[in-house]
Amino acid sequence: MPPHANRGAAVLVTDTLPSRGPGASSGNGLRWLAAVIIAILIGLATLPFIASRAADATMYALQSVADKQRVYGRLLDLLTDAETGQRGYVITGDAGFLDPYHASAAAIPAAVRDLKPLAAGRGEQATLDEIERLAQRKLDELAATIRLRRESGFTEAAAIVGNRSGKADMDRLRLLIGERSAALERERLALRDRLDTTLDYNSVIGICAGVASMFILGSGLFVVTRSLHAGSEAADHARRLADAQADQARQSQARSERLTVTARMLQAMDSLTRTDELHSVLPAFLPKVLPGSSGTVYLYRNSRDYLQRAAAWGGGHHAELVSPNHCWGLRFGHAHAAQTGDDMHCPHLGDAPPAPGHTDLCVPMISQGEVLGLLSVSVPQGPDTAVELAAATTISEQLAIGISNINLREVLRRQSTVDELTGLYNRRYFDETLRRELFRAERMRASLAVVMIDLDHFKRMNDTHGHEAGDVVLRTVGRCLREGVRRSDIACRYGGEELVLVLPECDAAAARTCAETLRKSISALDLHHGDTTLPQVTASFGIALWPAHGEDAQALVQSADRALYAAKHGGRNRVCMAS
């Protein structure tokens, strides 16, 4: 080639390099890629947030529906208890039947008031107004019947009960409350379906995020490959962008999976009735929410002196009891993290420092300003350590809400089934339990005993020493029964000074032995009220066995009651078996 041709080519190359600008072209491509990646990352970060807000709103709505169902159910139970107490008093004239009536009559207006702020729409408000009107009319009718029974006797009171106007009101109340309960149940099922749909949507988001990240990663690698000749700096920059995007997509997918698992954990906790059931639920979810971690959930005991282990997962040290003074997180009132070499290591985790490559985190679980317990977790160190620690803090807040709801359900269940004065189960729980135990005894061909108990001369105790002294007697006898029966036995307050035991898988000899032991324990009680030593307390016992003395609950209770009557007329402070 002639020399001048070489010079021309050189000039051509020199002139065209600036105009074509491969370095500038690759730089423009990388800038465009960065803009696209940022836009997609913003979208990927926004979608899980929106989905989580939708899931939170649905779970809140589910909780509201459940609260309304509980209040409607409690209102119907109160009306039923009030009517049962009134009828018992009208039939027998025994003032002991008025205890559940007075308690229910006092609580019914408050239950209606609790429902009114929860009403959704004019239709439900109108229904609540009618329920309030009918409930007040029913209470007035019950009060009038009780007053007439007290002043004029059984015949005139029975005439009012027999005109069936009160029954019509009660039937209408049951219908209205039943319709509202059915509507709430349909709403609850619809919300459950919506929550499942939201969770499925979160899973789709995670999959789409993964596919999008692969697409962007491929696009980035393609652009980087074309731009390699522009220099190693541009290639390194593109690789860093691709790695950051892939890491962001991985974190987004992990966040979506964590949200899904957390929602399912809270759903499972929503079905629990006691905190001692947490050990069977939390270990199934927390290792998935915090991968590679180990830890313990502690809850304060009733005495608030120690925290007791409620659930644990993974390896490591899990103390059964923890003193609040042995946890820096509890003492500070906020999350506390410690690594190998840190001086502020919580004593409850043992003398050894955190395992190499791990961070120990203690987070108080706080709900409505009250510290319910402690989440103690060991998280492996790595590029996502800060994210995992933040997730653990968020999980502690959600656990606190779930545990607070469990405590609320446990309190409501206890209030509805346990007599406050004696600590024994109430009449309604006895009726339900006896039917259930009779069904189980028939299915298993096992024995069953019912023991009716009546405190001797209890009215004389009240009249002589006052009702507060009578309460001391009932409270002490209740504790004596709770401590004197087997774990499988059920001790209840039947009404007034009448108590009752349900003894599953108990034959005649064992039932008599149990009754005699309790009779001796009661008669040996040394009771005091203030500075006064109370007279000796004795009790009479009547025993009935299934199926020898009755094949259903009503017949069995009547047989035990007749045996109790025989014990009373035989001199009291004795045990009689039904014949």
C-alpha distance (Angstrom), angle and dihedral (degrees) to the residues before:
residue distance angle dihedral
M1 . . .
P2 3.85 . .
P3 3.78 116.4 .
H4 3.76 92.9 -118.3
A5 3.79 89.0 56.2
N6 3.81 90.2 56.9
R7 3.76 89.9 50.3
G8 3.80 90.1 50.0
A9 3.75 91.6 50.6
A10 3.77 90.2 49.5
V11 3.74 90.5 50.9
L12 3.78 90.3 47.7
V13 3.79 92.1 52.8
T14 3.76 92.7 45.6
D15 3.78 91.6 49.9
T16 3.79 97.2 45.4
L17 3.83 99.4 46.6
P18 3.77 94.5 74.1
S19 3.80 93.4 43.3
R20 3.81 96.5 50.7
G21 3.81 93.8 35.3
P22 3.82 102.7 -168.8
G23 3.80 90.0 -174.6
A24 3.79 90.7 49.9
S25 3.81 90.8 45.2
S26 3.80 92.0 52.7
G27 3.80 90.0 45.0
N28 3.81 90.0 52.6
G29 3.82 90.0 48.1
L30 3.79 91.4 51.6
R31 3.79 91.2 48.0
W32 3.79 90.8 51.2
L33 3.81 89.8 47.3
A34 3.80 90.5 49.8
A35 3.81 90.9 50.7
V36 3.81 91.4 50.2
I37 3.82 92.0 46.5
I38 3.81 92.1 49.6
A39 3.81 91.5 48.9
I40 3.82 91.7 49.6
L41 3.81 92.3 45.1
I42 3.79 90.1 52.4
G43 3.79 88.7 51.4
L44 3.82 93.1 46.7
A45 3.81 90.8 48.6
T46 3.82 92.9 47.8
L47 3.82 98.7 48.0
P48 3.86 96.9 60.8
F49 3.81 89.4 46.6
I50 3.80 91.7 53.0
A51 3.81 91.0 45.0
S52 3.80 91.9 49.1
R53 3.81 91.2 50.2
A54 3.80 89.4 52.4
A55 3.82 91.1 49.3
D56 3.82 91.3 48.2
A57 3.82 91.5 49.5
T58 3.81 91.3 49.9
M59 3.83 92.4 48.6
Y60 3.82 89.6 49.4
A61 3.80 90.1 51.2
L62 3.83 89.7 49.0
Q63 3.81 89.8 53.2
S64 3.83 91.2 49.6
V65 3.83 91.7 51.2
A66 3.81 90.8 48.1
D67 3.83 90.4 51.1
K68 3.82 91.0 51.8
Q69 3.83 91.3 48.2
R70 3.82 90.5 52.3
V71 3.83 92.7 49.8
Y72 3.84 92.9 47.6
G73 3.81 90.0 48.4
R74 3.79 91.8 47.6
L75 3.83 90.8 49.7
L76 3.81 91.4 53.2
D77 3.83 91.0 47.2
L78 3.81 90.8 50.7
L79 3.83 91.9 50.5
T80 3.81 90.5 48.1
D81 3.83 92.3 48.0
A82 3.82 91.2 48.3
E83 3.81 92.0 50.6
T84 3.84 91.7 44.9
G85 3.82 91.3 51.5
Q86 3.83 91.2 48.3
R87 3.80 93.6 49.7
G88 3.80 92.0 46.1
Y89 3.81 90.2 53.1
V90 3.81 94.4 45.0
I91 3.82 91.9 50.1
T92 3.82 99.3 41.4
G93 3.79 105.4 19.7
D94 3.84 87.0 -135.9
A95 3.83 108.7 144.7
G96 3.80 89.1 -152.8
F97 3.83 88.1 78.7
L98 3.82 89.0 63.3
D99 3.82 93.4 68.1
P100 3.83 94.6 81.4
Y101 3.84 89.5 38.9
H102 3.83 93.3 55.8
A103 3.82 92.8 43.7
S104 3.81 92.4 49.1
A105 3.82 95.3 42.4
A106 3.80 89.8 53.6
A107 3.81 93.1 48.3
I108 3.85 100.1 43.9
P109 3.87 97.6 76.6
A110 3.82 90.0 48.6
A111 3.82 91.0 50.1
V112 3.82 90.7 52.0
R113 3.83 90.2 48.1
D114 3.81 89.7 50.8
L115 3.81 89.7 55.5
K116 3.81 97.7 49.6
P117 3.86 97.6 71.0
L118 3.83 87.7 49.7
A119 3.83 94.3 55.6
A120 3.82 113.8 122.0
G121 3.79 112.8 -153.6
R122 3.78 135.5 -14.5
G123 3.80 93.6 -75.1
E124 3.79 94.5 60.8
Q125 3.82 90.5 41.2
A126 3.80 89.7 54.8
T127 3.83 90.0 48.5
L128 3.82 90.2 50.9
D129 3.82 90.7 49.3
E130 3.82 89.3 53.5
I131 3.82 91.4 45.9
E132 3.82 89.7 50.9
R133 3.80 91.7 49.3
L134 3.83 94.0 47.1
A135 3.83 92.3 43.9
Q136 3.81 91.3 52.4
R137 3.80 90.8 47.0
K138 3.81 89.8 48.7
L139 3.82 90.9 50.2
D140 3.81 90.4 49.0
E141 3.83 90.2 50.5
L142 3.82 91.7 48.4
A143 3.82 91.9 48.2
A144 3.79 92.0 48.3
T145 3.82 92.2 49.6
I146 3.82 92.2 49.0
R147 3.80 91.4 48.1
L148 3.82 91.0 48.6
R149 3.84 91.1 48.6
R150 3.78 90.3 51.0
E151 3.80 95.1 46.5
S152 3.83 104.6 31.9
G153 3.78 106.9 19.7
F154 3.79 137.9 -119.0
T155 3.83 102.0 -48.2
E156 3.80 99.1 60.9
A157 3.82 93.2 39.8
A158 3.80 90.7 49.3
A159 3.80 89.6 51.5
I160 3.81 90.8 59.0
V161 3.80 91.1 47.2
G162 3.81 89.7 48.8
N163 3.83 96.5 54.7
R164 3.89 86.0 76.3
S165 3.82 95.1 -141.1
G166 3.78 89.4 119.6
K167 3.81 89.6 48.4
A168 3.82 90.3 53.9
D169 3.81 90.3 52.7
M170 3.81 91.3 47.6
D171 3.81 92.3 48.0
R172 3.81 89.6 50.1
L173 3.82 90.5 49.6
R174 3.80 91.3 49.9
L175 3.81 89.9 49.5
L176 3.82 94.3 49.0
I177 3.81 94.2 45.0
G178 3.81 90.9 43.5
E179 3.81 91.0 52.0
R180 3.82 91.3 49.8
S181 3.82 91.4 46.6
A182 3.81 90.6 50.0
A183 3.82 91.0 48.7
L184 3.81 90.7 49.2
E185 3.81 90.5 48.7
R186 3.82 89.7 53.2
E187 3.80 89.7 48.6
R188 3.82 91.0 48.7
L189 3.81 91.7 51.7
A190 3.80 90.5 48.4
L191 3.82 90.4 51.2
R192 3.81 90.1 48.9
D193 3.81 89.1 53.5
R194 3.79 90.5 48.0
L195 3.81 90.8 50.6
D196 3.81 91.2 50.3
T197 3.81 89.0 50.2
T198 3.81 90.3 50.3
L199 3.81 91.3 50.3
D200 3.81 90.0 49.9
Y201 3.80 88.2 49.5
N202 3.82 89.5 53.6
S203 3.81 89.8 53.0
V204 3.82 90.2 50.5
I205 3.79 89.2 50.2
G206 3.83 90.2 53.5
I207 3.81 91.6 50.1
C208 3.80 92.3 46.7
A209 3.80 90.0 48.6
G210 3.81 89.8 53.6
V211 3.82 92.6 48.1
A212 3.80 91.3 45.8
S213 3.80 91.2 49.7
M214 3.81 91.3 51.3
F215 3.79 90.0 49.5
I216 3.78 92.9 48.6
L217 3.80 91.2 44.6
G218 3.81 90.1 52.3
S219 3.79 90.9 47.1
G220 3.79 91.1 49.0
L221 3.79 92.7 49.3
F222 3.81 89.8 48.7
V223 3.79 92.6 52.5
V224 3.80 91.3 44.1
T225 3.81 91.2 50.7
R226 3.80 91.0 52.9
S227 3.78 90.7 45.9
L228 3.83 98.4 48.7
H229 3.78 91.9 100.9
A230 3.84 88.5 58.2
G231 3.81 89.9 71.1
S232 3.76 143.3 -75.5
E233 3.80 92.4 -92.4
A234 3.81 93.1 62.4
A235 3.82 90.6 45.7
D236 3.82 92.2 50.4
H237 3.78 90.1 48.8
A238 3.79 91.9 52.0
R239 3.80 92.0 47.7
R240 3.80 90.9 50.9
L241 3.78 89.9 50.9
A242 3.79 91.4 48.7
D243 3.81 91.7 48.0
A244 3.80 91.5 48.0
Q245 3.79 91.0 49.2
A246 3.79 92.4 47.8
D247 3.81 90.0 48.2
Q248 3.81 90.4 48.8
A249 3.80 90.9 49.5
R250 3.81 90.3 48.9
Q251 3.81 90.6 50.1
S252 3.80 90.4 47.1
Q253 3.80 91.3 52.1
A254 3.81 91.1 45.8
R255 3.82 89.4 49.4
S256 3.79 90.6 51.4
E257 3.81 92.3 48.5
R258 3.82 90.7 47.1
L259 3.81 90.4 51.4
T260 3.80 91.5 50.4
V261 3.82 93.6 48.8
T262 3.82 91.4 45.2
A263 3.81 91.7 52.2
R264 3.81 90.5 51.1
M265 3.80 90.8 47.8
L266 3.81 90.8 52.9
Q267 3.81 89.6 47.7
A268 3.81 89.3 53.3
M269 3.82 91.1 47.9
D270 3.80 89.0 50.6
S271 3.82 88.4 64.7
L272 3.83 94.6 53.3
T273 3.79 121.2 100.7
R274 3.83 99.6 -172.2
T275 3.79 133.9 36.6
D276 3.82 91.4 -130.3
E277 3.82 86.6 72.0
L278 3.83 91.5 65.5
H279 3.81 91.9 89.0
S280 3.81 89.8 69.3
V281 3.83 95.8 47.9
L282 3.81 112.0 34.5
P283 3.86 97.8 54.8
A284 3.82 88.1 57.0
F285 3.83 93.1 58.5
L286 3.84 111.7 23.2
P287 3.86 95.2 68.5
K288 3.83 87.1 56.3
V289 3.81 93.7 45.4
L290 3.85 91.7 48.2
P291 3.84 105.2 28.4
G292 3.78 116.0 -152.2
S293 3.80 93.0 12.2
S294 3.79 133.6 122.3
G295 3.75 126.6 -161.9
T296 3.77 153.2 129.7
V297 3.80 137.6 -110.5
Y298 3.81 113.3 -143.9
L299 3.82 126.9 -169.0
Y300 3.79 128.6 -162.5
R301 3.80 114.8 -106.3
N302 3.81 117.4 -126.1
S303 3.80 89.6 -100.0
R304 3.85 90.2 56.5
D305 3.82 89.5 -140.3
Y306 3.81 96.8 108.4
L307 3.78 139.5 14.9
Q308 3.81 116.1 -126.0
R309 3.79 126.3 -149.1
A310 3.82 110.2 -103.1
A311 3.82 100.1 172.1
A312 3.81 138.9 -4.6
W313 3.79 136.9 -174.1
G314 3.79 137.8 -177.5
G315 3.79 124.9 18.8
G316 3.78 129.8 -59.1
H317 3.78 135.6 73.7
H318 3.83 116.6 -31.0
A319 3.81 110.9 178.5
E320 3.81 116.3 -153.7
L321 3.83 94.0 -140.1
V322 3.81 129.8 25.7
S323 3.79 127.3 -166.7
P324 3.83 113.5 -137.7
N325 3.81 87.9 -129.6
H326 3.82 90.6 60.7
C327 3.83 95.2 63.0
W328 3.80 122.0 72.5
G329 3.80 90.7 -161.7
L330 3.82 91.6 59.7
R331 3.80 92.2 43.6
F332 3.82 93.0 49.3
G333 3.80 93.3 41.4
H334 3.82 93.3 -131.2
A335 3.82 141.2 65.4
H336 3.82 117.1 -54.7
A337 3.83 123.3 -165.8
A338 3.82 127.2 -167.0
Q339 3.81 133.0 -175.9
T340 3.79 134.2 -174.0
G341 3.80 108.1 -61.8
D342 3.81 96.0 24.6
D343 3.79 115.7 128.6
M344 3.83 94.1 -150.8
H345 3.80 96.9 75.2
C346 3.84 115.0 152.1
P347 3.86 110.6 -112.8
H348 3.83 92.6 -142.6
L349 3.83 88.7 68.1
G350 3.80 90.9 63.7
D351 3.78 135.2 -104.4
A352 3.80 94.5 -70.0
P353 3.84 117.5 90.0
P354 3.82 120.2 -118.6
A355 3.80 114.2 -64.2
P356 3.82 113.7 -92.1
G357 3.77 110.6 -86.7
H358 3.82 93.4 18.4
T359 3.80 135.9 103.3
D360 3.81 120.0 -148.0
L361 3.83 114.1 -144.4
C362 3.82 127.6 -171.9
V363 3.82 116.2 -169.0
P364 3.83 123.1 -179.3
M365 3.82 111.9 -131.8
I366 3.81 105.3 -132.6
S367 3.80 127.9 -178.4
Q368 3.82 122.8 178.7
G369 3.79 91.2 -15.5
E370 3.82 94.7 -52.1
V371 3.81 121.8 113.6
L372 3.81 105.0 -132.6
G373 3.78 99.1 175.2
L374 3.79 147.6 -53.2
L375 3.81 136.7 -78.1
S376 3.81 108.9 -151.2
V377 3.81 113.4 -175.4
S378 3.82 137.8 167.2
V379 3.83 112.6 -146.8
P380 3.84 124.5 -168.4
Q381 3.80 113.7 -116.8
G382 3.78 119.3 -116.3
P383 3.80 143.3 114.4
D384 3.82 89.9 -55.4
T385 3.81 97.3 47.0
A386 3.81 93.7 111.9
V387 3.80 90.7 49.0
E388 3.82 91.8 49.1
L389 3.81 92.5 48.5
A390 3.82 90.8 50.0
A391 3.81 89.5 48.2
A392 3.83 90.5 51.8
T393 3.80 89.9 53.1
T394 3.81 90.8 50.6
I395 3.82 91.0 47.1
S396 3.83 89.9 53.6
E397 3.82 89.8 56.4
Q398 3.82 91.8 49.9
L399 3.82 91.6 46.2
A400 3.80 89.5 51.4
I401 3.82 90.9 54.5
G402 3.81 92.3 46.9
I403 3.82 93.1 47.5
S404 3.81 91.0 46.8
N405 3.82 89.0 54.7
I406 3.83 90.7 49.2
N407 3.81 90.1 51.4
L408 3.80 90.0 49.8
R409 3.81 92.3 50.6
E410 3.83 90.2 47.4
V411 3.82 91.7 51.6
L412 3.81 91.8 48.1
R413 3.81 91.6 47.7
R414 3.81 91.5 49.7
Q415 3.80 92.3 47.3
S416 3.79 90.3 52.6
T417 3.83 96.5 47.2
V418 3.83 108.0 29.1
D419 3.81 128.4 72.2
E420 3.80 106.2 -126.1
L421 3.82 97.2 -145.7
T422 3.81 101.1 48.0
G423 3.80 101.1 24.7
L424 3.81 88.1 -129.2
Y425 3.79 125.0 124.5
N426 3.80 114.2 -88.1
R427 3.80 131.5 -117.5
R428 3.81 95.1 -93.0
Y429 3.79 91.9 53.0
F430 3.83 89.5 47.8
D431 3.82 92.0 54.0
E432 3.83 92.1 49.7
T433 3.80 93.8 43.8
L434 3.80 95.2 48.0
R435 3.82 91.7 52.9
R436 3.81 90.5 48.3
E437 3.81 94.2 46.9
L438 3.81 92.1 47.3
F439 3.81 89.6 53.7
R440 3.81 90.4 49.0
A441 3.81 92.7 46.7
E442 3.79 91.2 51.0
R443 3.81 92.2 47.6
M444 3.83 93.8 47.1
R445 3.83 95.0 35.8
A446 3.80 88.5 -125.5
S447 3.80 130.8 148.3
L448 3.82 123.6 -105.2
A449 3.80 132.8 -170.2
V450 3.81 132.7 -162.8
V451 3.82 117.5 -159.6
M452 3.82 119.7 -165.2
I453 3.82 114.6 -159.0
D454 3.81 128.4 -167.5
L455 3.81 124.6 -176.8
D456 3.81 109.2 -125.5
H457 3.82 118.0 -118.1
F458 3.79 91.5 -6.6
K459 3.81 92.5 150.7
R460 3.80 88.8 56.1
M461 3.83 88.5 52.7
N462 3.82 90.8 52.7
D463 3.79 93.7 45.0
T464 3.81 94.1 46.9
H465 3.81 103.4 37.5
G466 3.80 102.8 19.5
H467 3.77 135.3 -108.7
E468 3.81 92.9 -76.0
A469 3.79 89.0 61.8
G470 3.82 88.1 48.1
D471 3.80 88.6 53.4
V472 3.82 89.8 52.3
V473 3.81 89.1 53.4
L474 3.82 94.0 47.9
R475 3.81 92.4 45.7
T476 3.81 93.0 49.8
V477 3.80 94.7 44.4
G478 3.81 89.2 48.6
R479 3.81 90.0 55.2
C480 3.81 89.7 46.7
L481 3.82 90.6 54.9
R482 3.81 94.0 46.1
E483 3.79 91.5 51.6
G484 3.80 95.5 40.9
V485 3.82 101.6 55.5
R486 3.79 133.3 70.1
R487 3.80 122.4 -94.3
S488 3.80 88.9 -109.0
D489 3.84 93.3 52.6
I490 3.80 122.1 92.6
A491 3.81 120.3 -140.5
C492 3.84 116.4 -165.7
R493 3.77 140.9 174.4
Y494 3.80 105.3 -120.9
G495 3.80 95.7 -171.4
G496 3.81 137.3 -55.5
E497 3.80 107.8 -14.9
E498 3.81 92.7 -18.4
L499 3.80 116.7 108.5
V500 3.79 130.7 -179.0
L501 3.81 137.7 -160.2
V502 3.80 129.0 -154.6
L503 3.83 109.5 -156.7
P504 3.84 112.4 -170.6
E505 3.82 118.2 -156.5
C506 3.81 91.3 9.6
D507 3.82 123.7 135.0
A508 3.82 128.1 -156.2
A509 3.81 96.3 -87.1
A510 3.80 94.0 47.8
A511 3.82 91.9 45.6
R512 3.82 92.0 51.1
T513 3.81 90.9 47.4
C514 3.82 90.9 50.7
A515 3.81 92.2 47.7
E516 3.82 93.2 47.5
T517 3.80 91.2 49.5
L518 3.79 91.7 51.1
R519 3.82 91.8 44.6
K520 3.81 90.8 54.7
S521 3.81 92.0 44.9
I522 3.81 91.7 52.4
S523 3.79 94.1 46.9
A524 3.82 89.5 49.9
L525 3.83 93.7 55.6
D526 3.81 115.8 121.5
L527 3.81 104.4 -150.0
H528 3.78 129.7 -171.4
H529 3.79 133.0 -178.2
G530 3.76 111.2 -165.8
D531 3.80 106.3 -48.6
T532 3.80 92.7 -22.8
T533 3.79 123.5 100.5
L534 3.79 107.2 -141.8
P535 3.82 122.9 -136.7
Q536 3.78 120.0 -97.1
V537 3.77 112.9 -75.3
T538 3.81 119.7 -140.4
A539 3.78 133.2 177.0
S540 3.79 138.0 -155.2
F541 3.81 121.6 -137.5
G542 3.80 132.3 -154.1
I543 3.83 119.9 -169.4
A544 3.82 128.6 -161.3
L545 3.82 126.1 179.5
W546 3.78 129.8 -150.5
P547 2.96 124.7 -96.4
A548 3.81 97.9 0.8
H549 3.81 95.5 64.1
G550 3.79 101.3 27.5
E551 3.79 138.4 -6.0
D552 3.81 97.9 -149.0
A553 3.78 135.7 39.3
Q554 3.80 96.8 -98.8
A555 3.80 94.5 49.2
L556 3.81 91.9 46.0
V557 3.83 93.4 51.2
Q558 3.82 91.1 46.7
S559 3.83 90.7 51.9
A560 3.80 91.5 49.6
D561 3.81 89.4 47.3
R562 3.81 91.3 52.4
A563 3.81 89.7 49.6
L564 3.81 88.6 50.9
Y565 3.80 89.4 50.6
A566 3.80 88.9 52.8
A567 3.82 90.5 50.7
K568 3.81 90.1 51.3
H569 3.79 93.5 50.5
G570 3.78 91.7 42.7
G571 3.78 91.9 65.3
R572 3.83 104.5 -75.1
N573 3.84 126.7 -109.3
R574 3.79 91.1 74.3
V575 3.79 143.3 101.8
C576 3.82 121.9 -116.0
M577 3.79 128.7 -172.9
A578 3.80 120.1 -142.6
S579 3.78 114.4 -108.5
